[in-house]
Structure formats: C-alpha cells, structure tokens
Amino acid sequence: MRHALAALLLTTVGLTGCATRWVVDSDVKSFSGIAAIPPDATYRFERLPSQQASEASQQQLEAMAGPALERAGLRRDDANAHYTAQIGARVTAELSPWADPWIYGGGYWGTGYRYGRPWAYGRGWYGGGWYGGPVFTQPSNPWYAREVSIVLRELPSNRVVYETHARNDGPYAVSANVLPVMFQAALHGFPNPPQGARRVDIEVPTAKN
C-alpha cells in the first residue's frame, strides 16, 4: 500500500508541476549500548579499506550522513573524537512491482554498488558517485531499493556502542535527495531508540517543477 501511495504521489507531482511534499518511509532497526550522550559528544569518520579506495565518493556519502549525526547531538572533531562513525549505503535499481512481467520477464534491469564496486550490470549509486551506464533500456517505471547503515565505536576502546540500519524502496530516482533523509531516519531516537524493527516516516518538501 505504501508503495502505491508513493507512486501516486510522484505521478501527481509530475502532472501538476506544483510544489508539494513527499514522505521518505524507512524501515529502521537499531541496537544501542549508549545510556546517554556525553556532553559535547564528538566523532570522526572511520573508513573500511574498501571505502578508502574511492575518496571523492566516500566524502560525498559522509557529507550526506553528517547533518543527521549533528541532528542526533554529535559534533565532528577529527582531532578529539569520542566516537568513530562508520557509514555505508547501497542502492539497487530493480524492476517495479507494477511492471508488466510479460514485457520485462519479472527480472532485474539494473545493478547495485557496494563500496564502489559493481556486482551486476547497468547503473548504480554508492558513496555519492555514479558508475557506469545502463546496459539495457530503462523501463518506464523503475524501482529503487536503498539501504544505509551507521556503526558508532567508542574511543579509545573501539567498542561498538551503536548500530543502526534503514531501508527504503520506491520509484524516486534521485538518491542524493533520499539518502540524507534515510540517515536521519536511521538515527531517529538516538541514543535510546525503540527496540525492534520500526517505521520512520520523514516528510520532505519538494521544489516546484
């Protein structure tokens, strides 16, 4: 139902050209070992070896996560960090649930990227950059599955104290607009989020076409 509503909303925006709002609905699951945020809590980004290979892309991804971390009460200070923040994102272009299976065969047309490396074909987004190009003709109603993650480690022990994941899927194609909102959803309730999986809806204003 939420996918149908999202598709209807986006269709309405495209037809009317009016300024409106849309909702990024994320499925979030978080695990916390932090009772309370220390005063003036600081962090620095930590990168996996595979993330270090793509400096520009990772910087763009960190720029998307930064405002969400600040909103959660964390301030970036590379020299005097209390936590390290390891972030990740993945976007997969899929066939829409409403695509005609007789035309597209019920399969995937696109690809996904993890840590900047392609694992299929087509076009994908990871870490702020676009890689490759479409191999086949893009269907008129593509679908995008997105995931983001944040892992906080306490220094100097390097103990993991917070882990959170958010997932969203829908027809909206501009990942650069969706991923920052998903990072915000992933940190909703920090540092004491509700237990178990939950839905976090964040309304986002859109500019007039």
N, C-alpha and C positions, 0 to 999 in steps of 0.2 A: 504493500500500500504506500509506504513512504517513497518508494522509487517512482510509483505512478504519479504521486503528487509532485515530486521534484521535476519529473519530465514535463508535467502540465505547466508548472510554474515557469520553467525555462522556455517553453513554447510560447507562453503568454508574453514573456518579456520580448522575445524575438519578434512577435507580431505587432505589438503595440509600440515598442520603442520608448516606453515610459520608464522613468526612474521608479525603482521598486526595491524590495528586499527579498533575499532568499536565505534559506536555512541550511547550514552545513551540519548534518546529523552524523555524529561519530559514535561508534561502539568502542567504549573505553574500559580497560581493565588495568588496575594499578595495585602495586604492592609497596607498602611503606614501613620503614623501620625508624622513622623520624617522629618523635613525640611533639616537638615544637621547633620552629625555625629559630636558630640562634640570632641574636641582634646583629644587624648589618651583615647578613649571610652573603658570602661571596662564592664565585665559581670561576672555573676556566674550562674551556672545551678540551676534550680528550678525543683523539682520533685513533681508530684502528689502523694497522699497517696498510690495509687495502684502501682506506679512505685517504691516506696521506698521498696516494698516487695521483689524486685529482684535486689539487689545491684550490683552484678557482671555483670548482663546483661545490666543494665542501664549505668554502667560505660563504657562498650564497645560501646553502642549506642552514648554516649556523646563523646567518642573518635572519632567516625566517623563524628560527626557534628562539632567538634572543629576546624579542618582545614578550613572548609567552613566559620565559623564565623570569624576566623582570616583573611581569604582572603577578607572578607567584611569590614575589618577595626576595628574589635572588639577584645580586648585582655582580656583573662581570668584573673580575680583578685578577688578571693572569699572574701577577706577582705575589698576591696574598690571598690565594683561593682557599676556601674552607671545603669546597666540593669540586669534583670534576664532573662534567656533563658529557656523556657520550650519546650522540643522537644519530638516528638513522631514518631513512624514508625509502619507500618503494612505490612505484606507480606502474600498473599493468593495464594496457589497453585491451579490452575484451569485446566480444560481441554483445550487443544489447540484449537484455532479456526479451525485448519485444521485436527483435529482428526476425524476419521470415526464415525459418530453418531450411526451407526448400531452396532459398537463394544462397544462403551463406553456409549451409551444411551444419549449423549448430556448433561450429568450431571457433577458434580464436583467429583474429586477423592481425593482431599486433604483437606487442612484446612487453617485457618489463626489464628494469635495470636495478641491480643491487650492487652498491658500492662502485657504481660507474662501469660495471661490466655487463654486456648484453648476454642474456641466456636464451634468447629466442631470436625472432626476426622482427623487422619493422621499426617502429618508432617508440621510444620510451623516455621517461624523465627520471633522473635521480640526482640528488645533490645540487640542484639548481641549473643543470645544463641539459640541453637537448643533444641526443646522439643518434646518428644515422638518419634514415628516412624511410617512408613507407614502402614496403616491398610490393604490396598489393593495393588495389584501390580501396580507400577507406569507405566503409559503409556509411549510409546517410544517418545512422543512429548509433554511433559508437558508445561504448560504456567504459568507465574507468574505475578500477579498484585501487585504492590508496591505503597505505599503512605508514604510520610514523611511530617512533619509539624514543624514549629518553631514559637513560640509566645514570643515576647520581651515585658517586662514590665519595665517602668521607675521607678527608686527608688529615693526618698522614697515613692512616691505617689502610687506605684504599679499599675499605669495606663498602660493599653495595648497600645503600640505605634507602634507595627509592628506584622503582622500575615501573614504567607505565607505557602502555601501547594504545593507539587509537586507530580505528579503521573506518573508512568511508567509501561508498561506491555510488556512482551516478553518472549522468551524461555530461556534466560540465567539464570542458576540455582544458581550462587554464589552471594547471596545477600550482603555478606560482601564487594564485589567489586562494587556493584551497588549503595548501599545506600549512601556512602560518596559523590558520584557524584551527586546524587539527592539532597542532602543537599546543595551542591554548586549551583545547578540549582535553588533551592528554594530561594536562596539569590542573584540571578542574578539581577543586577540593584539596589541593596540596597544602600542608603535608599529611593531612588525615582524611583521605578520600573514603567514600563508602566502600565496603567490601564487595567483592564480586564484580561481575560484568554489569555495565550500566550504559545508558544512552545519554549523551551530552549534545544538546542542540544549541547552536550559536547562530544568531541572526546577523546577517552581513548586509550592509547597504550596498547597492549597486548603482553605478553611474548611469545617467540617461544615454541611450544609444544615439 
